[in-house]
């Protein structure tokens, strides 16, 4: 090979090596720049299951910091475990890497909505630039405008979009607020009534309707809506409206109490197998948490696995925890041991009266009443239903069962009184209509 050719090849290889080296250095610098957004993490804040999930998500980001979906998943993990301060920069980085994805600015806005309103509003606007008419985004942005007194901006945002076919209660309530602020009370009522007619039922809608009807002088309707505010359950803080985008973070939750609550809700909805699948996402250490063990026992009892239910109770780190009494009562009811269930539920209601969870004890009173009726102790059952309604006047099952007992004693006036609440809660319920007819005959 000629000397000139060898020199040329060496130079070519040198150029390639230099370019490759420069590319490698630039790539590493870019990775380091991106990873600078990783939030500080105190793993001691989390339980074992959450620590494992966070560590895996951080590792995925560290290995592939140029992937927006990795950053987004880390944000979901933090948000799902209530670490919104840590979630926000992750969603911001995901948006930087994937600016066309509307989810990232929306989720960033959710994280900072109550701490940095201007930045949240800007992020919501970017969301709508990436995809028009995203309903949760429109609702959040309209609420932000209205809370900040920017009614014109809220009107300009919603009026072209909210039509006769619109069913989203959040958007309809926002339009009602716009009309009310402009002095158009009748138009406001029309929008608010449409909001009230569409699920989910929201205390804010009825509270606003009560105010509107009071302004109009329609005191009877104002009283009905004010009563509904008292009857409907209070929403979880900062979760007043459904958000189909932000709600995806729930599947990343590994907090023992949250997972137990999700599992119990699924069981009550008739999906015990799905409840068990959620509980299996927890590490063995966290599955021994009394609340989790109780949720597993209840799910297994509803699934017909009574031996498994008892094993779950025995596995709890503290078998004296009151949560486990709820599970024991479920097993007793599933096996038709109603007297045993009455005793267990009695322990629950007796010891929880002065604690924070006392406001949730209406369910224990309700089920104790049901068991007492099964063993023909109607007087005691009546007292339990009355106790349930004293705690939660909107407990629909307790109202219906108590009204039926009142009618067997010819206490028609008392039955009418509580059935009025049931009719407000479920105006088309046939059982309520039947009981009201009996009370009026």
C-alpha positions as CSV (number, residue, x, y, z in Angstrom):
1,X,0.0,0.0,0.0
2,X,1.3,3.4,-0.9
3,X,2.5,5.6,1.9
4,X,0.0,8.4,0.9
5,X,-2.9,5.9,1.1
6,X,-1.9,4.8,4.6
7,X,-1.6,8.4,5.7
8,X,-5.0,9.1,4.2
9,X,-6.6,6.2,5.9
10,X,-5.1,7.1,9.3
11,X,-6.4,10.7,8.9
12,X,-9.8,9.4,8.0
13,X,-9.9,7.1,11.0
14,X,-8.7,9.9,13.1
15,X,-11.5,12.2,11.9
16,X,-14.1,9.5,12.6
17,X,-12.7,8.8,16.0
18,X,-12.7,12.6,16.8
19,X,-16.3,13.0,15.6
20,X,-17.4,9.9,17.5
21,X,-15.6,11.1,20.6
22,X,-17.2,14.5,20.3
23,X,-20.6,12.9,19.8
24,X,-20.1,10.7,22.9
25,X,-19.0,13.7,25.0
26,X,-22.0,15.8,23.8
27,X,-24.4,12.9,24.5
28,X,-23.0,12.5,28.0
29,X,-23.3,16.2,28.5
30,X,-26.9,16.2,27.3
31,X,-27.7,13.2,29.6
32,X,-26.1,15.0,32.5
33,X,-28.1,18.1,31.7
34,X,-31.4,16.2,31.5
35,X,-30.7,14.2,34.7
36,X,-30.2,17.5,36.6
37,X,-34.0,17.6,36.7
38,X,-34.2,14.5,38.8
39,X,-35.8,15.6,42.1
40,X,-34.3,15.0,45.4
41,X,-35.8,11.8,46.9
42,X,-36.0,10.9,50.6
43,X,-36.8,7.2,50.4
44,X,-37.6,7.3,54.1
45,X,-40.9,9.1,53.2
46,X,-42.1,5.9,51.5
47,X,-43.0,2.4,52.4
48,X,-41.2,-0.6,51.0
49,X,-43.5,-1.0,48.0
50,X,-43.2,2.6,47.0
51,X,-39.5,2.7,47.5
52,X,-39.1,-0.2,45.1
53,X,-41.3,1.4,42.4
54,X,-39.6,4.8,42.7
55,X,-36.1,3.2,42.5
56,X,-37.1,1.3,39.4
57,X,-38.6,4.4,37.7
58,X,-35.5,6.4,38.6
59,X,-33.3,3.7,37.2
60,X,-35.3,3.7,33.9
61,X,-34.9,7.4,33.6
62,X,-31.1,7.3,34.4
63,X,-30.6,4.7,31.7
64,X,-32.7,6.5,29.0
65,X,-32.9,10.2,29.9
66,X,-33.9,11.1,26.4
67,X,-37.1,9.2,26.5
68,X,-40.1,11.4,27.5
69,X,-42.2,8.4,28.5
70,X,-39.6,7.4,31.1
71,X,-39.8,10.9,32.7
72,X,-43.6,10.8,32.4
73,X,-43.8,7.4,34.2
74,X,-41.6,8.7,37.0
75,X,-43.9,11.7,37.3
76,X,-46.9,9.3,37.5
77,X,-45.1,7.3,40.2
78,X,-44.5,10.4,42.3
79,X,-48.0,11.8,41.7
80,X,-49.7,8.4,42.5
81,X,-47.9,8.5,45.9
82,X,-48.8,12.1,46.6
83,X,-45.3,13.4,46.0
84,X,-46.4,16.3,43.7
85,X,-43.4,18.4,44.3
86,X,-41.2,15.7,42.9
87,X,-43.6,14.9,40.1
88,X,-43.8,18.4,38.6
89,X,-40.2,18.6,37.2
90,X,-40.6,15.1,35.8
91,X,-43.6,16.1,33.8
92,X,-41.9,19.3,32.8
93,X,-38.9,17.4,31.4
94,X,-41.3,15.0,29.6
95,X,-42.9,18.0,27.9
96,X,-39.6,19.4,26.9
97,X,-38.6,16.0,25.2
98,X,-42.1,15.5,23.7
99,X,-43.8,18.9,23.3
100,X,-46.5,17.5,21.1
101,X,-47.9,15.3,23.8
102,X,-50.8,17.1,25.5
103,X,-50.6,14.9,28.7
104,X,-47.3,16.3,30.0
105,X,-48.3,20.0,30.4
106,X,-51.7,19.1,31.8
107,X,-50.1,16.9,34.4
108,X,-47.5,19.5,35.2
109,X,-50.4,22.0,35.7
110,X,-52.2,19.5,38.1
111,X,-49.1,19.3,40.2
112,X,-48.6,23.1,40.6
113,X,-52.2,24.4,40.3
114,X,-52.4,25.4,43.9
115,X,-48.8,26.6,44.4
116,X,-47.9,28.4,41.1
117,X,-51.1,29.6,39.3
118,X,-49.4,31.6,36.5
119,X,-47.2,28.7,35.5
120,X,-50.2,26.3,35.7
121,X,-52.3,28.5,33.5
122,X,-49.5,28.7,31.0
123,X,-49.2,24.9,31.0
124,X,-52.9,24.5,30.5
125,X,-52.8,26.8,27.5
126,X,-49.9,24.7,26.0
127,X,-52.0,21.6,26.6
128,X,-54.8,23.1,24.5
129,X,-52.3,24.1,21.8
130,X,-51.1,20.5,21.6
131,X,-54.7,19.1,21.5
132,X,-57.9,21.2,21.3
133,X,-60.9,20.7,23.6
134,X,-59.4,18.4,26.3
135,X,-62.2,18.5,28.8
136,X,-60.3,18.3,32.1
137,X,-57.9,21.0,30.8
138,X,-60.8,23.3,29.8
139,X,-62.3,22.8,33.2
140,X,-59.1,23.6,35.1
141,X,-58.4,26.6,33.0
142,X,-61.9,28.0,33.3
143,X,-61.8,27.5,37.1
144,X,-58.4,29.3,37.2
145,X,-59.8,32.2,35.2
146,X,-62.9,32.5,37.4
147,X,-61.0,32.2,40.7
148,X,-58.7,35.0,39.5
149,X,-61.6,37.2,38.4
150,X,-60.9,36.8,34.7
151,X,-64.5,36.2,33.6
152,X,-64.0,37.5,30.1
153,X,-61.2,35.0,29.5
154,X,-63.3,32.2,30.9
155,X,-66.3,33.2,28.7
156,X,-64.1,33.4,25.6
157,X,-62.7,30.0,26.4
158,X,-66.0,28.1,27.0
159,X,-68.8,29.8,25.2
160,X,-67.8,28.7,21.7
161,X,-67.5,25.1,23.0
162,X,-70.4,24.6,25.4
163,X,-73.5,23.7,23.4
164,X,-76.9,22.1,24.1
165,X,-75.1,18.7,23.8
166,X,-72.5,19.4,26.5
167,X,-72.9,17.1,29.4
168,X,-69.7,17.7,31.5
169,X,-70.9,19.2,34.8
170,X,-67.7,21.1,35.4
171,X,-67.9,23.0,32.2
172,X,-71.6,23.7,32.7
173,X,-71.0,24.9,36.2
174,X,-68.3,27.3,34.9
175,X,-70.8,28.7,32.4
176,X,-73.3,29.1,35.2
177,X,-70.8,31.1,37.2
178,X,-70.0,33.3,34.2
179,X,-73.7,34.0,33.7
180,X,-74.3,34.6,37.4
181,X,-71.4,37.0,37.7
182,X,-72.9,38.9,34.7
183,X,-76.2,39.2,36.5
184,X,-78.1,36.7,34.3
185,X,-79.6,34.5,37.1
186,X,-82.0,32.6,34.9
187,X,-79.4,31.6,32.4
188,X,-77.1,30.7,35.3
189,X,-79.8,28.4,36.8
190,X,-80.3,26.7,33.4
191,X,-76.6,25.9,33.1
192,X,-76.4,24.8,36.8
193,X,-79.5,22.6,36.5
194,X,-77.9,20.8,33.5
195,X,-74.8,20.3,35.6
196,X,-76.8,18.8,38.4
197,X,-78.6,16.4,35.9
198,X,-75.3,14.9,34.7
199,X,-73.1,12.6,36.7
200,X,-71.1,12.7,38.9
201,X,-73.2,14.6,41.4
202,X,-71.2,17.3,43.0
203,X,-71.9,19.3,46.1
204,X,-70.5,22.5,44.5
205,X,-73.2,22.4,41.9
206,X,-76.0,22.1,44.5
207,X,-74.4,24.7,46.7
208,X,-74.4,27.1,43.7
209,X,-78.0,26.3,42.8
210,X,-79.1,27.0,46.4
211,X,-77.5,30.4,46.2
212,X,-79.0,31.1,42.8
213,X,-82.5,30.1,43.8
214,X,-82.1,32.2,47.0
215,X,-81.3,35.2,44.8
216,X,-84.4,34.5,42.7
217,X,-86.6,34.2,45.8
218,X,-87.4,30.5,45.2
219,X,-86.9,29.5,48.8
220,X,-88.3,25.9,48.5
221,X,-85.9,25.0,45.7
222,X,-83.0,26.7,47.6
223,X,-83.8,24.6,50.6
224,X,-83.8,21.3,48.5
225,X,-80.4,22.1,47.1
226,X,-79.0,23.2,50.4
227,X,-80.2,19.9,51.9
228,X,-78.4,18.0,49.1
229,X,-75.2,19.7,50.0
230,X,-75.6,18.1,53.5
231,X,-76.5,14.7,52.1
232,X,-73.9,14.2,49.4
233,X,-70.5,12.9,50.5
234,X,-67.6,15.3,50.8
235,X,-65.0,14.9,48.0
236,X,-61.4,14.0,48.6
237,X,-59.3,17.2,48.9
238,X,-58.2,18.5,45.5
239,X,-60.1,15.8,43.8
240,X,-63.4,17.6,43.4
241,X,-63.8,16.8,39.7
242,X,-62.9,13.7,37.7
243,X,-59.7,14.0,35.6
244,X,-59.3,11.2,33.1
245,X,-55.6,12.2,32.6
246,X,-54.4,12.7,36.2
247,X,-56.4,9.6,37.4
248,X,-54.0,7.4,35.6
249,X,-51.5,8.0,38.4
250,X,-53.7,6.0,40.8
251,X,-52.4,2.7,39.4
252,X,-49.0,3.7,40.6
253,X,-50.0,4.2,44.2
254,X,-48.3,1.9,46.6
255,X,-49.3,3.6,49.8
256,X,-50.8,0.9,52.0
257,X,-53.9,2.9,53.1
258,X,-54.6,4.1,49.6
259,X,-54.3,0.6,48.0
260,X,-56.4,-0.9,50.8
261,X,-59.1,1.7,50.1
262,X,-59.0,1.1,46.4
263,X,-59.3,-2.7,47.0
264,X,-62.3,-2.3,49.4
265,X,-64.1,0.0,46.9
266,X,-63.5,-2.6,44.1
267,X,-64.9,-5.3,46.3
268,X,-68.0,-3.3,47.2
269,X,-68.4,-2.8,43.4
270,X,-68.5,-6.5,42.9
271,X,-64.9,-7.0,41.7
272,X,-63.1,-8.8,44.5
273,X,-60.7,-10.5,42.0
274,X,-59.6,-7.1,40.7
275,X,-59.2,-6.0,44.3
276,X,-56.9,-8.9,45.0
277,X,-54.8,-8.1,41.9
278,X,-54.2,-4.6,43.2
279,X,-53.2,-5.8,46.7
280,X,-50.7,-8.2,45.1
281,X,-48.8,-5.1,43.8
282,X,-47.6,-4.5,47.3
283,X,-44.4,-6.1,48.8
284,X,-44.9,-8.8,51.5
285,X,-43.9,-6.4,54.2
286,X,-46.7,-3.9,53.3
287,X,-49.3,-6.7,52.8
288,X,-49.0,-7.3,56.5
289,X,-50.3,-3.8,57.2
290,X,-53.6,-4.3,59.1
291,X,-55.6,-2.2,56.6
292,X,-54.3,-4.1,53.7
293,X,-54.7,-7.5,55.4
294,X,-58.3,-6.5,56.2
295,X,-59.0,-5.5,52.6
296,X,-57.6,-8.8,51.3
297,X,-59.7,-10.7,53.8
298,X,-62.9,-8.9,52.8
299,X,-62.1,-9.5,49.1
300,X,-61.5,-13.2,49.7
301,X,-64.6,-13.5,51.7
302,X,-66.7,-11.9,48.9
303,X,-64.9,-14.3,46.5
304,X,-65.9,-17.3,48.5
305,X,-62.4,-18.1,49.8
306,X,-63.1,-18.0,53.5
307,X,-59.9,-20.0,54.5
308,X,-57.9,-17.4,52.6
309,X,-59.8,-14.6,54.3
310,X,-58.8,-16.0,57.7
311,X,-55.2,-16.5,56.6
312,X,-55.1,-12.8,55.6
313,X,-56.3,-11.7,59.0
314,X,-53.8,-13.9,60.8
315,X,-51.0,-12.5,58.6
316,X,-51.5,-8.9,59.8
317,X,-48.7,-7.2,61.8
318,X,-51.3,-6.2,64.5
319,X,-54.3,-8.6,64.7
320,X,-56.0,-6.4,67.2
321,X,-56.4,-3.5,64.7
322,X,-60.1,-2.5,64.3
323,X,-59.8,-2.7,60.5
324,X,-59.6,-6.5,61.0
325,X,-62.8,-6.5,62.9
326,X,-64.5,-5.2,59.7
327,X,-63.0,-8.2,57.9
328,X,-64.1,-10.6,60.6
329,X,-67.6,-9.2,60.4
330,X,-67.6,-9.7,56.6
331,X,-66.7,-13.3,57.1
332,X,-69.4,-13.8,59.7
333,X,-72.0,-12.3,57.4
334,X,-70.8,-14.4,54.5
335,X,-71.3,-17.5,56.5
336,X,-74.7,-16.2,57.9
337,X,-73.4,-16.0,61.4
338,X,-75.3,-12.9,62.0
339,X,-75.2,-12.9,65.8
340,X,-71.4,-13.1,65.7
341,X,-71.3,-10.3,63.1
342,X,-73.5,-8.1,65.5
343,X,-71.0,-8.6,68.3
344,X,-68.0,-7.8,66.1
345,X,-69.7,-4.7,64.6
346,X,-70.7,-3.6,68.1
347,X,-67.0,-3.6,69.1
348,X,-66.2,-1.4,66.1
349,X,-68.9,1.2,66.7
350,X,-68.1,1.3,70.5
351,X,-64.4,2.0,70.2
352,X,-64.3,4.4,67.2
353,X,-66.6,7.1,68.4
354,X,-64.1,9.7,69.5
355,X,-61.6,9.2,66.7
356,X,-61.2,10.7,63.3
357,X,-62.7,7.7,61.5
358,X,-65.9,8.0,63.5
359,X,-67.4,9.9,60.6
360,X,-67.1,6.7,58.5
361,X,-68.9,4.5,61.1
362,X,-72.3,4.9,59.5
363,X,-71.4,1.8,57.5
364,X,-70.8,-0.3,60.6
365,X,-74.1,0.8,62.0
366,X,-75.9,0.0,58.8
367,X,-74.5,-3.5,58.6
368,X,-75.1,-4.1,62.2
369,X,-78.8,-3.1,61.6
370,X,-79.0,-5.5,58.7
371,X,-77.6,-8.4,60.8
372,X,-80.0,-7.6,63.7
373,X,-82.9,-7.7,61.2
374,X,-81.8,-11.1,60.1
375,X,-82.1,-12.4,63.7
376,X,-85.5,-10.6,64.1
377,X,-84.3,-7.9,66.4
378,X,-86.0,-5.0,64.6
379,X,-86.0,-2.6,67.6
380,X,-82.3,-2.8,67.9
381,X,-81.9,-2.6,64.1
382,X,-83.9,0.6,64.0
383,X,-81.6,2.1,66.6
384,X,-78.6,1.2,64.4
385,X,-80.1,2.8,61.3
386,X,-80.9,5.9,63.2
387,X,-77.3,6.0,64.5
388,X,-76.0,5.6,60.9
389,X,-78.1,8.6,59.8
390,X,-77.0,10.7,62.7
391,X,-73.4,10.3,61.4
392,X,-74.3,10.4,57.7
393,X,-77.7,11.7,56.8
394,X,-77.1,10.7,53.2
395,X,-76.7,7.0,53.8
396,X,-79.3,5.9,51.3
397,X,-79.5,2.2,52.3
398,X,-80.0,3.3,56.0
399,X,-82.8,5.7,55.0
400,X,-84.7,3.1,53.0
401,X,-84.4,0.3,55.6
402,X,-85.3,2.7,58.5
403,X,-88.3,4.0,56.5
404,X,-89.6,0.5,56.0
405,X,-89.3,-0.2,59.7
406,X,-91.1,3.0,60.6
407,X,-93.9,2.0,58.3
408,X,-94.3,-1.4,59.9
409,X,-95.0,0.6,63.1
410,X,-97.3,3.0,61.3
411,X,-94.9,5.9,61.9
412,X,-95.8,7.5,58.6
413,X,-94.7,11.0,59.5
414,X,-91.2,9.8,60.4
415,X,-91.0,7.7,57.2
416,X,-92.1,10.7,55.1
417,X,-89.5,12.9,56.7
418,X,-86.5,10.7,55.9
419,X,-87.9,9.5,52.5
420,X,-87.8,13.2,51.4
421,X,-84.0,12.9,51.7
422,X,-84.0,9.6,49.7
423,X,-86.0,11.2,47.0
424,X,-83.6,14.1,46.7
425,X,-80.7,11.6,46.5
426,X,-82.3,9.3,44.0
427,X,-85.5,10.9,42.5
428,X,-86.2,8.0,40.1
429,X,-85.7,5.1,42.6
430,X,-88.7,2.8,42.4
431,X,-88.3,1.5,46.0
432,X,-88.4,5.1,47.3
433,X,-91.6,5.8,45.4
434,X,-93.2,2.6,46.7
435,X,-92.3,3.6,50.3
436,X,-93.6,7.1,49.8
437,X,-96.9,5.7,48.6
438,X,-97.2,3.6,51.7
439,X,-96.4,6.6,53.9
440,X,-99.1,8.7,52.1
441,X,-101.8,6.1,52.2
